[in-house]
Amino acid sequence: MSAWSDANRRIVLGIAGGALLALMLGSAVYVELVPQEWGAVIADPAAWDGKEVLVSLYTVEAIEGPDRYVLRHGVWTVQVDGPSADLRVGVDLSVRGLFRASDGALVETWRELAPGRQGKRILGLGSIVVLGALWPSLFRRKQGFLVSRA
């Protein structure tokens, strides 16, 4: 009876571990590709006119003048009206501002640089790759089931 319970425990742990990995990967992709607040703004600009919006950890894509720059995050592009003298293309930052529906721009009221974001991104992706590579070595097949090697 004890061996049967131990085998079932290993199977359940293997399934739970796989589900957790799938949840982590899905969450990482979802967060990276779908910034929630800006997606809502684009979906209904009139409802957001004059409201405060935060775009977090976007990358400066272009500088269009001393008071206008463009941010990008995944598929989203954001026009920002704000000082751009101290910015350069490729810098990651978070911006809070008031949305202007007439031209779809964000009027900057607050900004914070996010140095080191690229290093964190590389570390996170590297960790996922290592986990994915090691995952098969943690389990073996026994009678058609995945069983923990532990």
N, C-alpha and C positions, 0 to 999 in steps of 0.2 A: 504494500500500500504506500509505503514511504517513497519508493522509487517512482511509482506512478505519479504521485503528487509533485515530486521533484521535476519530473519531465514536463508535467503540465505547467509548473511555475516557470520553467525555462521558455516554453513556447509562448506563454503569456508575456513574459518579459521581452522576448524577441519581437513580438507583434507590437507591444507598447513602444519599444524603442524605435521600430520602423515608423510607427505613426507619429512619434515625437519628431523624428528627423524630417518626415514629410511636412509636418506643421511648421517646423523651423524654416525649411527651404521655401515653402509657400509664402510664409510671412515675410521673409527677406525679399523675395521677388515682388510681392504686393506692395510693400512699403517703398521699395526702390522705384517702382514704375508708376505708382498711383498716389501722388501726394493729394490727400483728401481735400483740403480746403481750396486749393486752386482749381481742382476739378469741379467743385461745386460753383465756384465763381464763374468759370467759363460756361458752365451749363445754363446758368440764369444770371447774366450780367446785370439786368435791371434790378433784380432783388438785392444785389450786393452794392449797388451804387452808393458811394459815400460811407460804406462800412469799413471797419478795420479788418485787414487781412494779414496773415503771417505766412510767408513762404520760407520754409526752413531748409537749409543746406542745399541751396541752388548754386550753380556755377555761372560765373560771368562769361557770357558768350561773345558779347560785343559792347563796345563803348561808342555811342552815337553822338557824343558831344560832351560839353562840360557839365550838363545837367540831365543827361539821359543815358541809360545803359540797359542791356538786355541780359536776362538770366535764363538758364535752361536747367531742367531736371527731367530726365527721361524724355517723354514726348511733349512736355509742357514748356512753353516759352512765355516769359513775363517781361513786358516793357516797364521799366521803372523810371520815374522822374525823381531825380535826386542827385546830389553831388557825385561826380565820377572821377574827380581829379586824382584821388588816392587809390583808385582801382586799376587792375590790369586783367586782361583776359585769362581765364583759367582759375581765378581765385574762387574759393567756395565761401559763401556767406549766407546769413539769414537776414531777411528784411521784413519789417512790419510797416504797413502804410495804409492809406485810404484808397480804396478802389474807385476809379473814375470810369464809368461805363461808356461815356461818350467816345473815348479812344481806346478803352481796354487797358489803361495804364494804372500802375500802382504808384501813388504819390508817397515817397518814403518819409516816414516819421522816426524810424529807428533802424539801425543796421549793426550787425555784429559779424566780424570776420570769423571764419572757422578754419584756422590753420591746422594742418595735420589730418584733415578729413580724408585725403587720398591715402595716407598711410593706414588709417583705420579701415578703409574700404578694402585695400589690398590684404590686410591681415584677416578680415572677415571672410573674404572670398577664399583665401589660402586655407583657412580653417575648415571651410566647407569642403574643399577639394580633398584635404587630408582625411577628414572624417569619412567622406565617400569612398576613398581608396581603402581605408582600414575596415570599413563596415563589413565586407564579406569575410574578413579573417576572424571576426567575432562569433560567427555562427557556422554550423555545418548542417547538412541534410541528414536526417535519420528517419527512415520509414515515411518519407514524403513530407516531413515537417522540418522547419528550421529549429535547431536546438542550439542553445548557448554553448560555446566551447569552455566556459568557466567551470 
